[in-house]
Amino acid sequence: MFCFLPISYSAATKNEQNPSGIDGIYIYQITPDRRGGKAYKLVYLVNAQIDVAWRFKTDFDNNFLVENKYIQVHHFVAQNGNKVITEDKYTNGPDVVFRWQTTIFPQAKRLEFVLLNPEQCRQKFHYGFIQLKSVPEGTQVTQVAYFDFLGSSLWANYPWGGGMKDFLSYTAHWEQKTILHLKNRYHDKHSK
């Protein structure tokens, strides 16, 4: 549910066959949910081994997320088995708490997320997944999301600051920088 910074954005980002990106960050508009709305696929690299990246991505009870300029508040609510509930308030959305359920699949290094209170957040739906993959450069992160809200088409296609491309590219860069800064915290095999 995180990734960002300016990258080239042209007609090439409209489909998965022609990605566009800088610094190994690629943003694609993909076929949306059958109910409508928009969807994206974000792919980027982090300079960390997959186990470190996994511990970082699954550290839900943290205080570093609010260092991301788009996250005003972050709270870990509960964990029951492989399901985690978190609440976030964003600087660029309605003044409400977004309640997320994330299902953790450790063996597959996959997280599946769904917005539990879409109506309260002025959305019809919002869900997706994050998949980690070990590559020689570190870890490849693929995030796919499907969403629908009033203005989602404008937001997804807006090529300047404040649009989807800007939001996702900033988040990817923020995560790349943050994981490097926190890498030692997640290096120990016995941590989380």
N, C-alpha and C positions, 0 to 999 in steps of 0.2 A: 503494500500500500504506500510505497515511497519510491521516488526517482526524479531528477531535473538538470538544466543550464542551456544557454542558446546553442542550437545546432542548426545546420541548414535544413530548411523545411520547404519542400517544393511538391509538385505534383507526384514526385517519386514516393512520398510517404503515404500516398492514398491506397497503395496496395502492397501486398507482401512480396511481390516479385521484384520491386524496385525500392529497396530500403534507402534511406538517406541518413547520414550521421557523421559526427565528428567524434574523435577520441573513443571510438569503439562503442558509442551509444547509438542505437538504432530504434526508431519509433515508426511503427506501422499502424495505419488504420486498417482494421480487419472487419470481416463480415459481422455485423451486430447480432445480438440476440433476436430470435424470430419475433419477439414482442416489439421490437423497434430500438430506438436509442442509438448509441454509438459503442464502439469497442476499439481497444488498442492492444498492441503487443509491443512491449519495451524489452530490449535486449542490451545488456551492458556487461562489462567485466569489472571484477573487483580483484585487487592485488592481494589475495589471501587464499590459503588452501581451503578446500571445501568444508572441512570440519570447523575451521575458524569462522568462515562465512555463515555456516549453519548455526553455530552458537550465537553469533551476532543477530541473525534474523529471528531466532527463537527466544531471544532475551526480551520477553514481553514486559517484565517488571523492571523498567529502566527509567532513568531521568534524562538520557541524552537525546531522545526524540524531540524534545521541545527546543533543541538547538537548531532544528530545521525551521527555516523562516515561515513555513506554511503550517506548522503545528503549534498551536497556542497552549493546549493542555493534552496530556496523555496520562491515562490511568489503567493499570492492570486491575481487573475486577475479580476474575476467578479462573481456575483451571479445573476441569473435570476430565480425567483421562487425557485423550489427545485433543480435546477442545478447549480453547482459550477465549475468554471474553475480555476485550479492552474497550475503552472509551476515549475518543479523541475529539478535540475541538480545533477547527481549522481557522486560519486567518483569512482565507479566501472563499469562505462559504457562508451559509446561513449561521446565525448565532445559536447553534444547537449542538448537542453532544451526539456524535456518531458512535453507535454501539456496534462493534465488529465481533463476529465469531470467526476464529481461525482454527481450522482443523489441521493438525500436524501429522505428517507422514514421514517419520525419521528415516526409514530405510530408503525411501524414494527421494529424500531431500526435497519434499514438496509441501507447500502450504496452500490450503484452499480457504478463501475468505468470503464472507457474505455480510452485508450490512443488515443488521437485525431490525432497525427502525427506519426504513426508507421513507415512509410517509412523513415522519417527524422531521426528516432531513430534506424534505421537498424533492424526493426522488421516487421513481416507480420501482427501481431495483438497482442493485450494485453488487456484483460478485466477480470472482475470478480466482486466479491461482498465481503462485510464485514457484518456479522450478529452478533449483540449483544444479549445475553440472560442472564437474572438474575438467579444466582445460589446462594446457601447459602454462598459460599466462597467469593462472590462479583459478578463479571461479566465474563461470558465466551465469548471470542471473537473467531469467526470462520471466517477465510479469505480464499477464494477460488479464484484462478487465472488461466487463460488460456493464453498461450503466445507461440510465435514462432519467433525465430531469429536464425541466423547462430551460431551454437554452443550451442543451448538451451538444447540438449540432454546431452552433456558433462557437462554443468553447473548443470543441474538437478541431475546428477548422481555422480558428483565429491564429494567424501566423506571428503575432507580436507578443510582447510581455503580457502575461495574464492568461494566455491560452494553454491548451493541453500540452503542446510541444514544449513551451517554456516551463510549465509545472513539472513535467516528466523529466526533462533534461536536467533541470536544477536538482531534482531529487536524486537522480542517478549520480551526479557529481558530488552531491552532499554525502551520499552513502559511500562512494569510493574514498572520499577524504576521511570520513568518520571511522570507517572500519580500519583504515591505516593507523589512525590515532588510538583506537581501542584494541588493536590486534593482540597485544600482550594479555589483556583481560580474558580473551577467549582461547588462548593457546594451550592452556592446561587441559589434558585429556579428561580429567576428572571434574572439570567445571561443567555446569549445566548440561 
